[in-house]
């Protein structure tokens, strides 16, 4: 058998406090690739506890009252889509923005 795997399309995730880029350990902004078959990018607004997810489909959702600890676990998860489905969807209220 001959299997060929298609590479995942790299996309960016971003933090709102760094103007669309990730904060590096030295405090500078940089882009980070996040391969995902579901999520295009995400932002977390710590002052409001809002996790914004933009899906590859173009839909944008704000998940409300998401604790920073949950966001940190989401950020560190190997599969963001799986984590989102298990620990965020259905557990937090949301607003669909687009």
C-alpha positions as CSV (number, residue, x, y, z in Angstrom):
1,X,0.0,0.0,0.0
2,X,1.1,3.5,-0.7
3,X,-0.1,6.1,1.7
4,X,0.5,9.8,1.1
5,X,-0.3,12.3,3.8
6,X,-1.1,15.8,2.9
7,X,0.7,18.3,5.1
8,X,-1.4,20.4,7.4
9,X,-1.8,24.0,6.4
10,X,0.1,26.3,8.8
11,X,-1.9,29.1,10.4
12,X,-1.2,31.6,13.0
13,X,-2.6,32.0,16.5
14,X,-2.4,35.4,18.1
15,X,-2.7,37.3,21.3
16,X,-4.7,40.5,21.3
17,X,-2.2,42.4,23.5
18,X,0.6,42.0,20.9
19,X,-1.1,43.4,17.8
20,X,-1.8,40.1,16.2
21,X,1.5,38.3,17.0
22,X,2.8,36.1,19.8
23,X,4.9,37.5,22.6
24,X,8.3,35.8,22.7
25,X,10.1,35.2,26.0
26,X,12.2,38.3,25.4
27,X,9.0,40.4,25.2
28,X,9.2,40.9,21.4
29,X,6.4,39.9,19.1
30,X,6.7,37.0,16.7
31,X,4.4,34.8,14.6
32,X,3.9,31.2,15.6
33,X,2.5,28.5,13.3
34,X,-0.4,26.4,14.6
35,X,-1.4,23.5,12.3
36,X,-5.2,22.8,12.8
37,X,-7.9,21.3,10.7
38,X,-10.6,23.4,12.5
39,X,-9.2,26.6,14.0
40,X,-7.7,29.4,11.9
41,X,-6.6,31.5,14.9
42,X,-7.5,32.4,18.4
43,X,-7.2,35.3,20.9
44,X,-7.6,35.5,24.6
45,X,-8.7,38.7,26.3
46,X,-7.5,38.2,30.0
47,X,-9.2,41.4,31.3
48,X,-12.6,40.2,30.1
49,X,-11.9,36.4,30.2
50,X,-13.1,36.0,26.6
51,X,-11.6,33.4,24.3
52,X,-12.2,34.3,20.6
53,X,-11.9,31.5,18.1
54,X,-11.9,32.0,14.4
55,X,-12.6,28.8,12.5
56,X,-11.3,27.9,9.1
57,X,-14.9,28.2,7.9
58,X,-14.7,31.9,8.7
59,X,-17.1,31.9,11.7
60,X,-15.9,33.8,14.7
61,X,-17.1,32.9,18.2
62,X,-16.4,34.6,21.6
63,X,-16.5,32.1,24.5
64,X,-17.3,34.0,27.7
65,X,-16.0,33.8,31.2
66,X,-13.2,31.4,30.3
67,X,-10.6,31.3,33.1
68,X,-7.0,31.9,32.3
69,X,-6.2,28.4,33.5
70,X,-8.5,26.9,30.9
71,X,-7.0,29.1,28.2
72,X,-3.5,28.1,29.3
73,X,-4.5,24.4,29.0
74,X,-6.1,25.1,25.6
75,X,-3.0,26.8,24.4
76,X,-0.8,23.9,25.5
77,X,-3.0,21.2,24.1
78,X,-1.6,19.1,21.2
79,X,-5.0,19.2,19.4
80,X,-6.7,22.5,19.9
81,X,-9.9,21.2,18.2
82,X,-10.2,18.2,20.5
83,X,-9.6,20.4,23.6
84,X,-12.2,22.9,22.4
85,X,-14.8,20.2,21.8
86,X,-14.2,18.5,25.2
87,X,-13.5,21.4,27.5
88,X,-14.9,24.7,26.1
89,X,-17.9,24.0,23.8
90,X,-21.0,23.4,25.8
91,X,-19.3,24.5,29.0
92,X,-19.1,28.2,28.4
93,X,-21.6,30.7,27.0
94,X,-20.7,32.1,23.6
95,X,-21.6,34.8,21.2
96,X,-21.3,34.3,17.4
97,X,-19.7,37.4,15.9
98,X,-19.6,36.3,12.3
